[in-house]
């Protein structure tokens, strides 16, 4: 106000009043907010500030909330800067939405993709009591540097963490389900929700896919089901004939054995005919001996004995696995992973028609998130939902970091536009909620949300 009193230039006075209105909005001061807005001379107001003015003016003074501040730590420079920029743009787009009043503001810091730099930023924010929480960092190596940092400051990690990390870092809240959670939900969906027993697995034998399959098998056995076939491959799956033939051989063994007396049991003889000398061939045609099928003929038989098949392929393997799968005539419900969702390849005639009804358990419910630039677009989608999640908590009356932490742990669940959040685990800091997607008629649709206990059907 002192600066405003001394300033004589009408344009500068308008800008100062805009700044006063913004500060009043942050502090939740409805009286000063209205006073500052009314003091803006629109005749002298610069056009370049009109968007900010319109956004603030649409806020109702009577419902003006006190704004809470969160730090945002993302890589804005370095090799991973596009991910950080995409996430930051998502937060900005959320705040840009003038259809609702927001009571959060973000202080943005560049992690530079460096773990040590990230830790230094977190330590500086920890000492600032005006900061009630942190969103970020994004990269795994940055998250690991925070695992041993004991703090009362809740840190919301946009991505999932390594399995077990949530158990040793209670102040880290993972907003995306881990690969272990996704694998467990896949097994639970097959066995608990759909009642499948005969389950086959075809998986890479190394890397993240191998680890995910191990988690899947672990949960299957925990639920009392041992998969009937588990096949691995290491190299590029240009020819996985051996693995598919082994699974098909298992499918044959699951066929029920035919009763050799079945035809005789179906034979009916009239009691009167039994008084005469009657040749059985007069009323019953003895079946001809069935011709045995050779290997080529038997491969044409469609087998339905395997109820579900789990195939978590690696990136860029869809063409190889997708085109070989139909050759083995296995009528089963296929469960894949996000690497199946290159829609251009998946919709090809050699693949798409043969995997109708395939299900994917994942963290985001939009098909647009799984394009070639999926990682970048994914972060933008996640950011908007994460900002909405934070807003939903703060709107309930959070005033400090302790209350914020407490409400995070006790949150009953959040369902955003593209994601859902339900904290589980020993510390209630790991997202246990996953999206259930179904591929049908060359389209991917969200059919439900599953937390391992409750399946919420979202299909139209």
C-alpha positions as CSV (number, residue, x, y, z in Angstrom):
1,X,0.0,0.0,0.0
2,X,2.9,2.3,0.6
3,X,4.2,1.8,-2.9
4,X,0.7,2.4,-4.2
5,X,0.4,5.7,-2.3
6,X,3.7,7.0,-3.8
7,X,3.0,5.8,-7.3
8,X,1.4,8.4,-9.6
9,X,1.4,6.6,-13.0
10,X,-2.1,5.1,-13.5
11,X,-0.8,2.1,-15.4
12,X,1.6,1.2,-12.6
13,X,-1.1,1.7,-10.0
14,X,-3.4,-0.7,-11.9
15,X,-0.6,-3.4,-11.9
16,X,0.1,-2.8,-8.2
17,X,-3.6,-3.3,-7.4
18,X,-3.6,-6.5,-9.4
19,X,-0.6,-7.7,-7.3
20,X,-2.5,-6.7,-4.1
21,X,-5.5,-8.7,-5.2
22,X,-3.4,-11.7,-6.0
23,X,-1.7,-11.6,-2.5
24,X,-5.1,-11.2,-0.9
25,X,-6.3,-14.2,-2.9
26,X,-3.3,-16.2,-1.6
27,X,-4.0,-15.2,2.0
28,X,-7.8,-15.7,1.8
29,X,-8.5,-12.1,2.7
30,X,-11.8,-11.4,1.0
31,X,-12.0,-7.7,2.1
32,X,-8.6,-6.6,0.8
33,X,-9.3,-8.7,-2.3
34,X,-12.4,-6.8,-3.2
35,X,-10.7,-3.5,-2.3
36,X,-7.7,-4.1,-4.6
37,X,-9.8,-5.3,-7.5
38,X,-12.1,-2.2,-7.3
39,X,-9.0,0.0,-7.3
40,X,-7.9,-1.2,-10.7
41,X,-8.4,1.5,-13.4
42,X,-9.4,-0.6,-16.5
43,X,-8.7,2.4,-18.8
44,X,-5.0,2.3,-17.8
45,X,-4.8,-1.5,-17.3
46,X,-2.3,-3.3,-19.7
47,X,-3.8,-5.8,-22.1
48,X,-1.0,-8.3,-21.4
49,X,-2.3,-8.8,-17.8
50,X,-6.0,-9.2,-18.8
51,X,-5.9,-13.0,-18.6
52,X,-4.7,-12.9,-15.0
53,X,-7.2,-10.2,-14.1
54,X,-10.1,-12.2,-15.6
55,X,-9.1,-15.3,-13.7
56,X,-8.9,-13.5,-10.4
57,X,-12.0,-11.4,-11.0
58,X,-14.1,-14.6,-11.5
59,X,-13.3,-15.6,-7.9
60,X,-16.2,-15.0,-5.5
61,X,-14.9,-13.0,-2.5
62,X,-17.5,-14.7,-0.2
63,X,-16.0,-18.1,-0.9
64,X,-12.3,-17.1,-1.1
65,X,-10.2,-19.9,0.5
66,X,-6.9,-19.5,2.1
67,X,-4.2,-20.6,-0.3
68,X,-1.9,-23.4,0.7
69,X,1.6,-23.7,-0.8
70,X,3.3,-26.8,-2.2
71,X,6.8,-27.1,-3.6
72,X,7.0,-28.8,-7.0
73,X,10.4,-30.5,-7.9
74,X,10.7,-31.6,-11.5
75,X,13.5,-31.8,-14.1
76,X,13.3,-28.6,-16.2
77,X,16.8,-29.0,-17.6
78,X,18.9,-32.0,-18.5
79,X,18.1,-35.1,-20.5
80,X,14.6,-35.6,-18.8
81,X,13.5,-32.0,-19.1
82,X,10.5,-32.9,-21.4
83,X,9.0,-35.0,-18.7
84,X,9.2,-32.2,-16.2
85,X,7.9,-29.6,-18.6
86,X,5.0,-31.9,-19.5
87,X,4.1,-32.4,-15.8
88,X,4.5,-28.7,-15.0
89,X,2.2,-27.8,-18.0
90,X,-0.4,-30.2,-16.6
91,X,-0.3,-28.4,-13.2
92,X,-0.6,-25.0,-15.0
93,X,-3.5,-26.2,-17.1
94,X,-5.3,-27.3,-13.9
95,X,-4.8,-23.9,-12.3
96,X,-5.8,-22.2,-15.6
97,X,-9.2,-23.7,-15.3
98,X,-11.4,-20.7,-14.2
99,X,-14.5,-22.9,-13.7
100,X,-13.5,-23.6,-10.1
101,X,-11.7,-21.8,-7.2
102,X,-8.3,-23.2,-6.4
103,X,-6.7,-22.8,-3.0
104,X,-3.3,-24.1,-3.9
105,X,-0.2,-22.5,-5.3
106,X,3.0,-24.1,-6.5
107,X,6.6,-23.0,-6.0
108,X,8.5,-24.7,-8.8
109,X,12.1,-25.9,-8.5
110,X,14.3,-27.5,-11.2
111,X,15.8,-30.8,-10.0
112,X,18.0,-30.9,-13.1
113,X,17.5,-34.7,-13.0
114,X,20.1,-34.8,-10.2
115,X,19.5,-36.7,-6.9
116,X,21.8,-34.6,-4.8
117,X,20.3,-31.4,-6.0
118,X,16.8,-32.8,-5.3
119,X,17.8,-33.6,-1.7
120,X,19.1,-30.1,-1.2
121,X,15.9,-28.6,-2.4
122,X,13.8,-30.8,-0.1
123,X,15.9,-29.9,2.9
124,X,15.5,-26.2,2.2
125,X,11.7,-26.6,1.8
126,X,11.6,-28.7,5.0
127,X,12.7,-25.6,7.0
128,X,10.0,-23.4,5.5
129,X,6.8,-23.8,7.5
130,X,4.7,-22.1,4.8
131,X,5.3,-25.2,2.6
132,X,2.7,-27.9,3.6
133,X,3.9,-30.5,1.1
134,X,6.0,-31.3,-2.0
135,X,5.0,-32.8,-5.4
136,X,7.9,-34.6,-7.0
137,X,10.5,-35.6,-7.9
138,X,9.7,-37.6,-11.0
139,X,12.8,-39.7,-11.6
140,X,13.6,-43.0,-9.8
141,X,17.2,-42.0,-8.9
142,X,15.9,-38.7,-7.4
143,X,13.3,-40.6,-5.4
144,X,15.9,-43.0,-4.0
145,X,17.9,-40.1,-2.5
146,X,14.9,-39.1,-0.4
147,X,14.1,-42.6,0.9
148,X,16.3,-42.1,4.0
149,X,15.4,-38.5,4.6
150,X,13.2,-38.4,7.7
151,X,10.8,-35.5,7.5
152,X,7.4,-34.3,8.7
153,X,6.9,-32.9,5.2
154,X,4.7,-35.1,3.0
155,X,6.2,-35.7,-0.4
156,X,3.9,-36.8,-3.1
157,X,5.7,-38.9,-5.8
158,X,3.9,-38.8,-9.1
159,X,5.3,-42.1,-10.2
160,X,5.4,-45.5,-8.6
161,X,8.3,-46.5,-6.4
162,X,10.4,-49.6,-6.2
163,X,8.6,-52.5,-4.4
164,X,9.1,-52.1,-0.7
165,X,10.2,-48.4,-0.8
166,X,6.9,-47.2,0.7
167,X,7.4,-49.4,3.7
168,X,10.7,-47.7,4.7
169,X,9.8,-44.2,3.7
170,X,6.5,-43.3,5.4
171,X,6.6,-39.6,4.4
172,X,6.7,-40.5,0.7
173,X,3.3,-40.9,-0.9
174,X,3.3,-42.8,-4.2
175,X,0.5,-41.5,-6.4
176,X,0.8,-44.3,-9.1
177,X,0.5,-48.0,-8.4
178,X,3.8,-49.9,-8.5
179,X,4.6,-52.7,-10.9
180,X,4.1,-55.2,-8.1
181,X,0.6,-53.7,-7.4
182,X,-0.3,-53.9,-11.1
183,X,0.8,-57.5,-11.3
184,X,-1.1,-58.4,-8.1
185,X,-4.2,-56.7,-9.4
186,X,-4.0,-58.7,-12.6
187,X,-3.8,-62.0,-10.8
188,X,-6.6,-61.0,-8.5
189,X,-8.8,-59.9,-11.4
190,X,-8.3,-63.3,-13.1
191,X,-8.8,-65.5,-10.0
192,X,-10.9,-63.6,-7.5
193,X,-13.1,-61.6,-9.8
194,X,-13.4,-63.8,-12.9
195,X,-12.9,-67.2,-11.2
196,X,-10.3,-68.5,-13.6
197,X,-8.2,-71.6,-12.7
198,X,-6.4,-72.7,-15.8
199,X,-3.9,-69.8,-16.3
200,X,-1.0,-69.8,-18.7
201,X,2.0,-67.4,-18.8
202,X,4.3,-66.3,-21.6
203,X,6.8,-63.8,-20.5
204,X,10.2,-62.3,-21.2
205,X,12.8,-63.9,-18.9
206,X,14.6,-60.7,-18.0
207,X,14.2,-57.0,-17.1
208,X,11.1,-55.3,-15.7
209,X,8.7,-57.8,-17.5
210,X,10.4,-60.7,-15.7
211,X,10.1,-58.9,-12.3
212,X,6.4,-58.2,-13.0
213,X,5.7,-61.8,-14.0
214,X,7.4,-63.0,-10.8
215,X,5.0,-60.7,-8.8
216,X,2.1,-62.1,-10.8
217,X,3.1,-65.7,-10.2
218,X,3.6,-65.0,-6.5
219,X,0.1,-63.6,-6.1
220,X,-1.5,-66.4,-8.1
221,X,0.0,-69.0,-5.7
222,X,-1.0,-66.8,-2.8
223,X,-4.6,-67.1,-4.1
224,X,-4.3,-70.9,-4.4
225,X,-3.8,-71.2,-8.1
226,X,-0.7,-72.5,-9.7
227,X,-0.5,-71.6,-13.5
228,X,-0.8,-74.7,-15.7
229,X,1.9,-73.4,-18.0
230,X,4.7,-70.9,-17.6
231,X,7.0,-70.2,-20.6
232,X,9.9,-67.7,-20.9
233,X,11.9,-66.2,-23.7
234,X,15.1,-64.0,-23.6
235,X,15.9,-62.9,-27.1
236,X,13.7,-60.9,-29.4
237,X,10.6,-63.1,-29.8
238,X,10.8,-63.4,-33.6
239,X,10.1,-67.1,-33.2
240,X,8.5,-68.4,-30.0
241,X,7.1,-71.6,-31.6
242,X,8.6,-73.8,-28.9
243,X,6.9,-71.8,-26.1
244,X,3.5,-71.6,-27.8
245,X,3.6,-75.3,-28.7
246,X,4.3,-76.2,-25.1
247,X,1.3,-74.1,-23.9
248,X,-0.9,-75.7,-26.6
249,X,0.3,-79.2,-25.5
250,X,-0.7,-78.3,-22.0
251,X,-4.1,-77.2,-23.3
252,X,-4.6,-80.6,-24.9
253,X,-3.9,-82.4,-21.6
254,X,-6.7,-80.3,-19.9
255,X,-9.4,-81.7,-22.2
256,X,-11.7,-84.1,-20.3
257,X,-11.1,-87.8,-21.1
258,X,-13.8,-89.4,-23.2
259,X,-15.7,-92.3,-21.5
260,X,-15.1,-95.4,-23.7
261,X,-18.6,-96.7,-22.7
262,X,-20.4,-93.5,-23.5
263,X,-21.8,-94.7,-26.8
264,X,-22.9,-98.0,-25.3
265,X,-24.6,-96.3,-22.4
266,X,-26.6,-94.3,-24.9
267,X,-27.9,-97.4,-26.6
268,X,-31.6,-98.3,-26.0
269,X,-32.9,-101.8,-26.8
270,X,-36.6,-102.5,-26.8
271,X,-37.5,-105.4,-24.4
272,X,-39.7,-107.1,-27.0
273,X,-36.9,-107.2,-29.5
274,X,-34.8,-109.0,-27.0
275,X,-37.2,-112.1,-27.4
276,X,-36.1,-112.6,-31.0
277,X,-32.9,-113.3,-32.7
278,X,-32.0,-109.8,-33.8
279,X,-28.7,-108.7,-35.2
280,X,-27.6,-105.6,-33.3
281,X,-26.6,-104.1,-36.6
282,X,-30.3,-104.0,-37.6
283,X,-30.9,-101.1,-35.3
284,X,-27.5,-99.7,-34.3
285,X,-24.9,-98.7,-36.7
286,X,-21.5,-99.5,-35.3
287,X,-19.4,-96.3,-35.6
288,X,-16.4,-96.4,-37.8
289,X,-13.1,-96.1,-36.2
290,X,-12.1,-92.5,-35.9
291,X,-9.1,-91.5,-38.0
292,X,-6.3,-90.2,-35.9
293,X,-5.3,-86.7,-36.5
294,X,-1.8,-85.9,-37.4
295,X,0.1,-83.0,-35.9
296,X,-0.9,-80.7,-38.7
297,X,-4.6,-81.5,-38.3
298,X,-4.6,-81.2,-34.5
299,X,-3.1,-77.7,-34.7
300,X,-6.3,-76.6,-36.4
301,X,-8.5,-77.5,-33.4
302,X,-9.5,-74.5,-31.3
303,X,-8.8,-75.2,-27.6
304,X,-10.7,-73.5,-24.8
305,X,-9.2,-75.2,-21.8
306,X,-6.9,-72.4,-20.8
307,X,-9.2,-69.7,-19.2
308,X,-6.7,-66.8,-19.2
309,X,-3.2,-66.1,-20.6
310,X,-0.8,-63.5,-19.2
311,X,1.6,-62.0,-21.7
312,X,3.5,-58.9,-20.4
313,X,5.6,-58.1,-23.5
314,X,8.6,-55.7,-23.7
315,X,8.5,-52.5,-25.7
316,X,8.5,-53.0,-29.5
317,X,7.6,-56.8,-29.2
318,X,3.9,-56.4,-30.2
319,X,4.5,-57.2,-33.9
320,X,6.3,-60.4,-33.1
321,X,4.1,-61.8,-30.3
322,X,0.8,-60.4,-31.6
323,X,1.2,-62.1,-35.1
324,X,2.2,-65.5,-33.7
325,X,-0.5,-65.7,-31.0
326,X,-3.4,-66.4,-33.4
327,X,-1.5,-69.3,-35.1
328,X,-2.0,-71.6,-32.1
329,X,-5.8,-71.5,-31.9
330,X,-6.1,-70.8,-28.1
331,X,-9.5,-69.4,-27.3
332,X,-8.7,-67.6,-24.0
333,X,-8.9,-64.2,-22.3
334,X,-5.7,-62.5,-22.9
335,X,-4.2,-60.2,-20.2
336,X,-1.4,-58.0,-21.4
337,X,0.5,-54.9,-20.3
338,X,0.8,-51.3,-21.6
339,X,3.3,-52.4,-24.3
340,X,0.4,-54.0,-26.1
341,X,-1.3,-50.6,-26.6
342,X,0.4,-49.4,-29.7
343,X,-2.9,-48.9,-31.3
344,X,-1.6,-48.6,-34.9
345,X,0.0,-52.1,-34.7
346,X,-2.7,-53.6,-32.4
347,X,-5.5,-52.8,-34.9
348,X,-3.8,-54.5,-37.8
349,X,-5.8,-57.4,-39.3
350,X,-3.3,-60.0,-38.3
351,X,-3.5,-59.1,-34.6
352,X,-6.6,-57.1,-33.5
353,X,-9.4,-59.5,-34.5
354,X,-7.7,-62.3,-32.6
355,X,-7.2,-60.5,-29.3
356,X,-10.7,-59.1,-28.8
357,X,-11.6,-58.8,-25.1
358,X,-8.0,-58.4,-24.1
359,X,-7.6,-56.7,-20.7
360,X,-4.9,-54.5,-19.4
361,X,-4.5,-53.5,-15.8
362,X,-2.7,-50.2,-15.6
363,X,-2.4,-46.8,-13.9
364,X,-4.1,-44.5,-16.5
365,X,-7.4,-45.1,-18.2
366,X,-6.8,-43.2,-21.5
367,X,-5.7,-44.9,-24.7
368,X,-4.1,-41.6,-25.7
369,X,-1.5,-42.2,-23.0
370,X,-0.1,-45.2,-24.8
371,X,1.0,-43.6,-28.1
372,X,4.7,-43.5,-29.1
373,X,5.2,-40.4,-27.0
374,X,3.3,-42.0,-24.2
375,X,5.6,-41.0,-21.4
376,X,5.4,-37.3,-22.1
377,X,1.6,-37.1,-22.6
378,X,1.2,-39.4,-19.6
379,X,2.9,-36.9,-17.3
380,X,0.6,-34.1,-18.4
381,X,-2.5,-36.3,-17.6
382,X,-1.1,-37.3,-14.3
383,X,-0.3,-33.8,-13.2
384,X,-3.9,-32.5,-13.8
385,X,-5.4,-35.4,-11.7
386,X,-2.7,-35.0,-9.0
387,X,-3.4,-31.3,-8.7
388,X,-7.2,-32.1,-8.4
389,X,-6.4,-34.7,-5.7
390,X,-4.4,-32.2,-3.7
391,X,-7.1,-29.6,-4.1
392,X,-9.8,-32.1,-2.8
393,X,-7.8,-32.6,0.4
394,X,-7.0,-28.9,1.0
395,X,-10.6,-27.9,0.4
396,X,-11.6,-30.1,3.4
397,X,-9.8,-27.8,5.7
398,X,-6.1,-28.5,5.8
399,X,-4.1,-25.7,7.5
400,X,-0.6,-27.3,8.1
401,X,1.6,-30.1,7.0
402,X,0.6,-32.4,9.9
403,X,-3.0,-32.2,9.0
404,X,-2.2,-32.6,5.3
405,X,-0.2,-35.8,6.1
406,X,-3.0,-37.1,8.3
407,X,-5.6,-36.6,5.6
408,X,-3.5,-38.2,3.0
409,X,-3.3,-41.4,5.0
410,X,-7.0,-41.4,5.9
411,X,-8.3,-40.4,2.4
412,X,-11.2,-42.6,1.4
413,X,-10.2,-42.5,-2.3
414,X,-10.0,-40.2,-5.3
415,X,-11.3,-40.8,-8.8
416,X,-10.0,-38.3,-11.4
417,X,-10.4,-37.9,-15.1
418,X,-7.7,-40.5,-16.0
419,X,-6.5,-42.0,-12.7
420,X,-7.6,-43.1,-9.3
421,X,-5.9,-43.0,-5.9
422,X,-6.5,-45.3,-2.9
423,X,-3.6,-45.5,-0.4
424,X,-2.8,-48.9,0.9
425,X,0.1,-50.7,2.6
426,X,1.5,-50.7,6.1
427,X,2.0,-46.9,6.1
428,X,-1.0,-46.2,3.8
429,X,1.2,-44.3,1.4
430,X,1.2,-46.5,-1.8
431,X,-1.6,-46.2,-4.4
432,X,-3.3,-49.6,-4.6
433,X,-5.9,-48.6,-7.1
434,X,-5.6,-49.6,-10.8
435,X,-7.5,-49.1,-14.0
436,X,-9.0,-52.0,-15.9
437,X,-9.0,-51.5,-19.7
438,X,-10.6,-53.7,-22.4
439,X,-9.7,-53.9,-26.0
440,X,-12.7,-54.5,-28.2
441,X,-13.7,-53.5,-31.8
442,X,-10.4,-51.8,-32.4
443,X,-10.9,-49.5,-29.4
444,X,-9.7,-49.3,-25.9
445,X,-12.1,-48.5,-23.1
446,X,-12.0,-48.2,-19.4
447,X,-14.3,-50.8,-17.8
448,X,-13.5,-50.4,-14.2
449,X,-11.3,-49.5,-11.2
450,X,-9.9,-52.2,-9.0
451,X,-8.2,-52.0,-5.6
452,X,-7.9,-55.7,-5.0
453,X,-11.0,-55.8,-2.8
454,X,-13.6,-53.7,-4.6
455,X,-14.1,-53.7,-8.4
456,X,-16.0,-50.6,-9.5
457,X,-17.5,-51.1,-13.0
458,X,-17.2,-47.9,-15.1
459,X,-18.3,-49.4,-18.4
460,X,-21.2,-47.7,-20.1
